[in-house]
């Protein structure tokens, strides 16, 4: 960011003139600034505002680089909404109403202001002196805008947070890797904002002025999407706009195990055998860093590290015998002091330091084993293609998924072949890495299916399944932190964050049997999780009673797989995440939002994890619903608070009335599943009103005069709620009230 003294011209945009209107767009000009504002009905309830010089806005043939950058951010470029424009009757000549049904954007002429309405309710309004300004110099354009906040206006989204989901009072810089920022912000009151840029954005969430959300955007074009609707609608529209993930497939939904750092393959496979001997479910082994395969020192071909994996074929053969898959770490770098580094530096295939024209040398990290490296220039199509194709060859050899963290703090003054540097390069580099890896995993499958394990965050990260959870302390605060980061990412449009059951890199003294089982129970009722392979964090480190409860919870995990994978399949269609915060799921219930370590697992289950020692857990049941206790079968009205007695074999989980929970069989791995009969039984929570979320099964619920006919559950065991009876007739199941 240039110092303010270097900015040659600062313009507060105050007076607007109307130019023209079409079915999808209205165009305006700012008086005496030479700038235009285009307002577009991009989708129902979604407005797109673009402000810049007329030449920038009306360019009919953007460069190939500009098109590539646009596609990185937006999955849908063209508008699909319709707009009607009229003068504001009570302010004739002073403003305009841009209407999409009951959603209206008011644009005031002088001084320029914006106000977003849904029906008669004003959702969002700019402050007069902070609506929009532009600072321009020879080499920089910076936009400032701001919206007023009500006293109780919570701000959600904007990436990963280990604290409260309400981000109000904070400050984030988009291209700072430490900030863990994502671009969507929304309020439970029914509005959302997305700044569409790869450049730096500085979000002031009420830190400077408690009653103002403001942002500073470093880009030649100001490009803002404004959403109106319930939070679930906003997430749906945002992910339809920016992209949604593919399916993970069945095998990754099983339990994972992380290899302990420094552990040999033989030792790790002995741990896998212990899981099998104890009948603890397990499906995937994730090898530890450093990267276990990568480019040879003198050839652009991949090889496996012989000191880690002496015989690749033997590894995958033994894994196959144990019914597990292997996920292996990789990295988009070339080690220094190798022939390949020198050759590719000469070719320009590595990121370049502008000051000396040589390849930038980065300090070693966990993936390179501490050795210095150069980064592949993935903006170069040849480099991108080569790296992705080499990854596919490794996957064909037997690896199930690549593991790669590449969100590196690339200094200013480092340039890619496409000309990207600074904030843009820091933003797009992890995106290109994940995109190339996902293309290797899923590109040849229809529909796309597969996962890439990574902690990286960047715009459009939700396109790629799935996100790896943080490394946290082995204590109660660590359990709460991994839960909070998952819920903050779900608020940001990320469908799945997995959890690590403890951390191999942290002291383990705080991991008591009670904490271990509480952590495991929460993880079972989530997108997925990973055991840590060090001895102190494996089930074998605990007493027989604890190990028996581990077996109990892992059986629950495998029974839940059809439901959880069904939620992820639903996310492909709607963008809604697996673990949904109270603000996202119940925006009209402000009390529910205070209980921010509870969450909705998919549409049907309310989960209240124990995040403190003890057997008593307080639970708030959101109002407007009735809830069925999975442990007792009792029914409770919403809007109530209860103290639940929860032993280590139970977790407070409540079924939402009108929904059903479809469960699979208890299994030791997903290979035990019968693909023709993935379901085992169905639990009902009152009279069914909604088709259940379940993997790859077409189940329909039809209401008829106080009864429900359900198609698709024939042959399954059905456990009805109290007061209901089940009758079968051919392929149909009839649910009616008991007489």
MIDREN-286758 format. One record per residue (C-alpha): x, y negated, z. Coordinates in steps of 0.5 Angstrom, whole numbers, plus 500, padded with zeros to 3 digits. Layout:
XYZ
...
END
This chain:
500500500
503493498
503488503
498483503
503477501
504481495
497481492
496476487
489475487
483477493
476476490
470477495
464479490
459475492
454474486
451479481
448478474
443483471
446486464
442492462
438498464
437505461
434511464
440513468
444507469
443499471
449495469
451488472
456483472
460479478
460472477
467469475
471475477
471479470
468485474
462489472
458494477
455500474
450504478
448511476
442515478
447521478
442526481
436526485
437522491
444520489
447514486
454513483
457506483
463504479
466497479
472495475
473491469
469492463
475495459
476500464
469502465
467503458
473507455
470512450
476516450
480517456
487520456
488527457
491526464
485522466
480527464
484533467
484528474
476527473
475535472
479536479
474532483
468533479
465539477
459535474
461529470
454527467
448524470
442529471
437523475
433518472
432511474
427505474
429498475
425492478
426486481
424486488
417483489
418479495
425476493
424475485
430473482
434475488
435482487
433489484
430495486
433502483
428507484
429515484
422517487
422515494
429514494
431506493
437503492
436495493
441491490
441483492
444478487
447473492
450474497
451481494
449487498
446494498
441497502
439504501
432506503
428513503
421511504
420505508
426507512
433503511
438508512
444504510
446497509
452493507
454487512
454481508
461479509
464486508
460489502
465489497
472485495
477487490
485485491
489485485
496484483
501486477
501493480
496494485
488494486
485495492
478495494
475494501
467495502
463496509
457499511
453497518
453503523
447503528
449504535
447511535
449513528
454519528
459520523
460527520
465530515
472527513
475534514
478538520
477535527
479539533
475534537
468532537
464533530
462526531
468522527
466515529
471511532
477514528
482512523
484517517
489516511
487521505
494523503
497524510
498531511
497530518
490527518
487533515
482529511
477530506
472525502
465526504
462523510
455523512
450521518
444525521
440519520
440521512
446518508
452520506
458517502
463520497
469516494
471519488
479518487
485522488
489515490
489513497
483512501
483509508
477510512
476506518
470509522
469504527
475503530
476496528
469494529
465499532
459497528
462498521
464504517
469501512
474504507
480501503
481504496
487504492
485505485
484501479
476503479
472503485
468510484
463511490
457516491
451515495
447520498
440520501
437526504
437531510
445533511
443540508
441536502
447532502
452538502
448541497
448535492
456534494
458541492
453541486
457535484
464537486
464544485
462551490
466557491
466564488
465570492
470573496
468580495
466586500
473588502
476581505
469581509
472587513
477585519
484583518
491584521
497579521
503582521
508580527
513575525
520579524
516586524
518591519
513595514
514601518
512598525
506594522
503600519
504604525
499598528
494600523
494607525
493605532
487601529
485608525
486612531
482608536
476607531
477600531
475597524
480594519
480592512
486588510
493587513
496580512
504580511
508575515
512569512
517568509
514569502
515576501
515576493
518570488
522568483
529572482
535568483
537568475
530570472
523567471
520574474
517576480
521581485
519583492
524581498
528588498
529587506
522586507
519591502
524596500
519600496
513596493
510602491
511606497
507600501
501600497
501608497
501608504
496602505
491606500
492612505
490608511
484605507
487598507
489592503
495588503
495580502
502577501
505570502
508567496
510560495
511555489
518553490
525555487
531556492
536551491
543554490
540559485
541559477
534558476
534552480
539549476
536551469
529549471
532542473
535541466
528543463
524538468
520544471
521541478
519535481
524529480
527524484
526518481
532515484
537520481
533523476
535530479
530535482
527533489
530538494
525539500
527542507
526549508
519551511
516558514
515560507
522559504
525562511
528555512
532555506
532548501
528549495
525545489
517545488
515547481
512542477
505545476
502539472
506542467
502546463
507551461
510552469
502552471
501558466
507562468
506561475
499564475
501569470
506572475
502572481
497576477
502581475
504582483
496582484
496588479
501591483
497592489
497586493
489584494
490576495
496571495
497567502
500560501
500553504
503548500
500541503
507538503
509531505
512529498
515522499
514516495
519516489
518523487
514524480
511530476
511531468
504528468
507521471
503523478
507520484
505518491
498519494
496522487
501527487
500529495
493530493
493534487
499538489
496543494
489543489
494545483
497551487
490554490
487553483
493557480
492562485
485563484
485563477
490569478
486573483
479571480
480569473
478575469
472577473
465575472
462572476
469570479
470574486
476574490
480569495
486565497
488565504
491557505
490552510
491546505
486541505
484537499
478534495
474540492
477545497
471548497
471551490
476556493
474561498
477561503
480557509
485559514
484557521
489553525
494556529
492555537
494556544
492562547
488559552
480557553
482550549
485554543
478558543
474551543
479548538
478554532
471553533
471546533
475546527
471551523
465546525
468540522
470543516
463546515
460539516
465537510
462542505
467548506
463554506
468559510
474558515
476564518
479564525
486567528
484571535
490568538
497565536
503569535
507563536
504561542
505563550
501569551
500568559
493565558
490571554
486574559
482580558
475576559
478570554
480576549
473579549
470572548
474570543
473576539
465576540
465569537
469571531
465577530
459572529
463567524
465568517
471572519
477573523
484576524
488580529
495578531
500583530
504582536
504587542
501582547
495580542
493587540
487591543
492596546
495590550
489591555
486596559
481602557
475598559
477592554
479596549
472600549
469593548
473591543
470597539
463595541
464588538
468591532
462595530
458589531
462586526
461591520
454591522
453584520
457584514
451584509
448578513
455574513
456576505
449574504
450567507
457566503
453568496
448563498
453558499
455559492
448557490
447551495
454549498
451551505
457553510
457560514
458556521
453550521
454545526
448543530
448536527
448539520
442544522
438540526
439533524
432531527
434533534
439529538
439533544
441539540
447535537
450534544
451542544
456541539
460548541
453552539
452553531
447556527
450562523
447562516
439560517
437566522
442566528
443561533
450562537
452560543
459562545
462562552
468557551
469557559
470563564
464566567
458570566
453564565
452561559
448555558
444555551
440549548
434552543
433546538
426544538
421545533
422552533
421559537
427563538
428570540
434573544
437578541
440582547
433582551
428581545
424575549
421569545
423562547
420556545
425551542
426544546
429548552
435549556
437556559
442559563
444566560
447571564
452574559
457580560
463581556
459586552
454580550
454574547
448569547
445569540
438568538
434569532
430564529
422565528
420567521
427570519
429577519
436579520
439585515
444589518
449595515
452601518
457601523
463603520
471603520
472599514
468597508
470603504
465607508
459603506
454606501
454601495
447603493
445603500
448597504
443596509
441600515
436596519
432590519
430586525
424581525
424575529
416574529
412574523
417574517
416567513
423567509
426572505
432575509
439573507
443579505
448581500
446583493
439585495
433582492
428582498
422578497
417576503
410574501
405571506
397574505
392572510
396573517
400578514
407579510
408584504
416585504
419588497
426591497
426594504
423601503
427606506
430602512
429602519
425596521
425593528
419589529
418583534
413584539
406584537
407586530
406592527
409595520
406600515
409602509
406603502
410606497
415600495
412595500
412594507
407590510
407586517
401585521
399582528
398588532
391589534
END
